[in-house]
């Protein structure tokens, strides 16, 4: 099981939160009763769901004990649940299953997404956001660094170069099961500070499972090699700040 570092993940908390808010704004529900945040992480978006629908019973679900420990420390009127996201379903059909930047960690989307729809009431909503940046220079060098190092046999089974499907494929999977379906992509242009900040960004997300398998010295070497690739593609501007274009996929399905 991957050990997550909530502090590293939250280094770019504002940038990671914006897509969560954009997804929330497109959910066509006025007063849901039962709301689940699947892959809630540190609970930031979960609390916003509770603020948006204060009368709803909101539950944050995650498989990471480290993330849930941080979420529970918030002490808010939210239920926190540890669960395997690949098999999770609500005890009874609910109004909203919301997931921000989590489901790309799971395989088998052709069966996973219809499975999640099965946990909704008629008229319920599945609202999902996932990164779709895997063909960008922030991500493509990871494969090369893995394959060129002594860690290849350990890391290759963990690496998923393109874990999400194309938007039209999600349409094909979901459309037969829903009353309406809205799918779109957005590219965010994040303004980052610091030396080679794209490395810090990926350390908190896609690199986490890989670095967790390496010794301290191996992780340093891995990051140095990966960082050299990234530095060539993401150079600071005249103001010293680095622009990271980051594409994300959104879908809102009404059952």
C-alpha positions in Angstrom: 0.0 0.0 0.0 1.3 3.4 -0.9 2.1 5.7 2.0 0.9 9.2 1.3 2.5 12.4 2.5 -0.3 14.9 3.1 2.1 17.8 3.6 3.8 17.2 0.3 0.4 16.9 -1.5 -0.8 20.2 0.1 2.2 22.2 -1.1 0.0 23.1 -4.0 -3.3 23.0 -2.2 -4.9 26.0 -3.9 -4.0 24.7 -7.4 -5.3 21.3 -6.6 -8.5 22.7 -5.1 -9.6 24.8 -8.1 -10.7 21.8 -10.2 -12.6 20.5 -7.2 -14.6 23.7 -7.0 -15.2 23.8 -10.8 -16.6 20.3 -10.6 -18.8 21.1 -7.7 -20.3 24.1 -9.5 -21.6 21.9 -12.3 -23.5 19.4 -10.1 -27.2 19.8 -10.8 -28.5 19.0 -7.3 -30.3 21.5 -5.0 -30.6 19.6 -1.7 -29.0 16.1 -1.7 -29.5 14.0 1.4 -26.5 11.6 1.2 -23.2 12.8 -0.3 -20.0 10.8 -0.6 -16.6 12.2 -1.5 -14.7 9.2 -2.9 -10.9 9.5 -2.5 -11.4 12.4 -0.1 -7.7 12.7 0.8 -7.1 15.4 3.4 -10.8 16.3 3.4 -10.5 19.9 2.0 -13.0 19.3 -0.8 -15.2 17.2 1.5 -15.7 20.2 3.8 -16.6 22.4 0.9 -19.3 19.8 -0.1 -20.6 20.1 3.5 -20.6 23.9 3.3 -22.4 23.9 -0.1 -25.1 21.5 1.2 -25.1 21.9 5.0 -28.1 19.7 5.5 -26.6 16.8 3.7 -25.0 13.8 5.4 -21.5 14.0 4.0 -19.0 11.1 4.1 -15.4 11.3 3.0 -14.0 7.9 1.8 -10.3 7.1 1.3 -8.0 4.1 1.4 -5.0 6.1 2.9 -4.8 6.1 6.7 -2.4 9.1 6.5 -4.8 11.2 4.5 -7.8 10.2 6.8 -5.8 11.1 9.9 -5.3 14.6 8.6 -9.0 14.8 7.5 -10.3 13.7 11.0 -8.2 16.3 12.6 -10.5 18.9 11.0 -13.1 18.0 13.5 -16.1 19.0 11.3 -19.5 17.5 11.0 -18.4 14.9 8.4 -18.1 11.1 8.6 -14.8 9.7 7.6 -14.6 6.2 6.2 -11.6 3.9 5.4 -12.4 1.7 2.4 -11.0 0.0 -0.7 -12.2 2.3 -3.5 -12.2 -0.5 -6.1 -15.0 -2.3 -4.3 -16.7 0.5 -2.3 -20.4 1.2 -2.5 -22.7 3.1 -0.2 -24.9 1.1 2.3 -28.0 2.4 0.5 -28.3 4.3 -2.8 -27.2 7.9 -2.4 -27.7 11.3 -4.1 -24.2 12.2 -5.0 -20.9 10.3 -5.5 -18.2 13.0 -6.0 -14.6 12.2 -6.7 -11.8 14.8 -7.3 -8.4 13.5 -8.6 -8.8 10.0 -7.2 -10.2 7.5 -9.6 -7.3 7.6 -12.0 -5.4 5.6 -9.3 -7.8 2.7 -10.0 -7.9 0.3 -12.9 -10.8 -1.1 -14.9 -12.8 2.0 -15.5 -15.1 0.2 -18.0 -16.5 -1.7 -15.0 -15.7 0.7 -12.2 -17.8 3.6 -13.4 -21.0 1.6 -14.0 -20.4 0.0 -10.6 -20.4 3.5 -9.0 -23.6 4.4 -10.9 -25.2 1.4 -9.2 -24.7 3.2 -5.8 -26.9 6.1 -6.9 -30.6 6.7 -6.5 -32.6 7.5 -9.7 -31.7 11.1 -10.4 -28.5 10.8 -8.4 -25.2 12.2 -9.7 -21.7 10.8 -10.3 -19.3 13.8 -10.5 -15.7 13.0 -11.3 -12.5 14.9 -12.1 -9.3 13.2 -13.0 -5.9 14.4 -14.3 -5.5 14.0 -18.1 -1.9 15.3 -18.3 -0.1 12.0 -18.8 1.1 12.8 -22.3 2.8 16.1 -21.1 6.5 16.5 -20.4 5.7 16.6 -16.7 4.8 12.9 -16.9 6.4 11.2 -20.0 10.0 11.3 -18.7 9.0 9.0 -15.8 8.9 6.0 -18.1 12.4 6.7 -19.4 13.9 7.2 -15.9 12.3 3.9 -14.7 13.6 1.9 -17.6 17.1 3.3 -17.5 17.8 2.7 -13.8 18.6 -0.2 -11.5 15.1 0.0 -10.1 13.4 -1.0 -13.3 12.1 -4.4 -12.1 10.7 -2.9 -8.9 9.1 0.2 -10.5 7.7 -1.0 -13.8 4.8 -3.0 -12.3 3.8 0.1 -10.3 3.9 2.6 -13.2 0.8 3.4 -15.1 1.8 5.7 -18.0 -1.7 6.6 -19.0 -4.3 5.4 -16.4 -7.2 7.4 -17.8 -9.3 6.8 -21.0 -10.2 9.4 -23.6 -13.3 11.5 -23.1 -15.3 9.8 -25.9 -14.6 6.4 -24.3 -16.1 7.5 -21.0 -19.1 8.7 -23.0 -19.4 5.2 -24.5 -19.1 3.5 -21.1 -21.6 5.7 -19.3 -24.2 6.9 -21.7 -26.3 3.7 -21.8 -26.7 3.9 -18.0 -27.6 7.5 -17.4 -30.3 10.1 -18.2 -27.8 12.8 -19.0 -24.0 13.1 -19.3 -21.7 16.1 -19.4 -18.0 15.6 -20.2 -15.4 18.3 -20.7 -11.7 19.0 -20.4 -9.9 22.0 -18.9 -6.3 23.0 -19.1 -5.1 25.0 -16.0 -2.0 27.1 -16.2 -0.5 26.9 -12.8 2.1 29.5 -11.8 4.7 27.8 -9.6 7.6 29.2 -7.6 10.9 27.7 -6.6 13.7 25.8 -8.3 12.3 23.1 -10.7 8.8 23.3 -9.0 7.2 20.7 -11.4 9.3 18.1 -9.6 7.7 19.2 -6.3 4.3 19.0 -7.9 4.7 15.4 -9.1 6.4 14.3 -5.9 3.1 14.8 -4.1 1.1 12.8 -6.7 2.1 10.5 -9.5 5.7 9.9 -8.2 4.6 9.0 -4.7 4.1 5.2 -5.2 7.4 5.0 -7.1 9.5 6.9 -4.5 8.0 4.8 -1.8 9.7 1.7 -3.2 13.2 3.3 -3.3 15.8 3.8 -0.7 16.6 7.3 0.3 19.7 7.4 -1.9 17.9 5.8 -4.8 15.0 8.3 -4.5 17.5 11.2 -4.6 19.1 9.8 -7.8 15.7 9.1 -9.4 14.5 12.7 -8.7 17.8 14.2 -10.1 17.4 12.2 -13.3 13.7 13.0 -13.7 14.4 16.7 -12.7 16.9 17.1 -15.5 14.2 16.0 -18.1 11.6 18.3 -16.6 13.9 21.3 -16.3 14.3 21.3 -20.1 10.5 21.5 -20.7 9.5 23.9 -17.9 11.9 26.9 -17.6 11.2 29.9 -15.4 10.0 33.0 -17.0 11.5 36.5 -16.6 9.8 36.8 -13.2 11.4 33.6 -12.0 8.1 31.7 -12.0 7.3 28.5 -13.9 4.1 27.9 -15.8 2.7 24.3 -15.6 -0.1 23.6 -18.1 -2.2 20.8 -16.6 -5.1 19.2 -18.4 -8.0 17.7 -16.4 -11.0 15.6 -17.4 -14.5 16.2 -15.9 -17.7 14.3 -16.1 -21.1 14.7 -14.5 -23.5 11.9 -15.0 -27.1 12.0 -13.9 -28.7 8.5 -13.4 
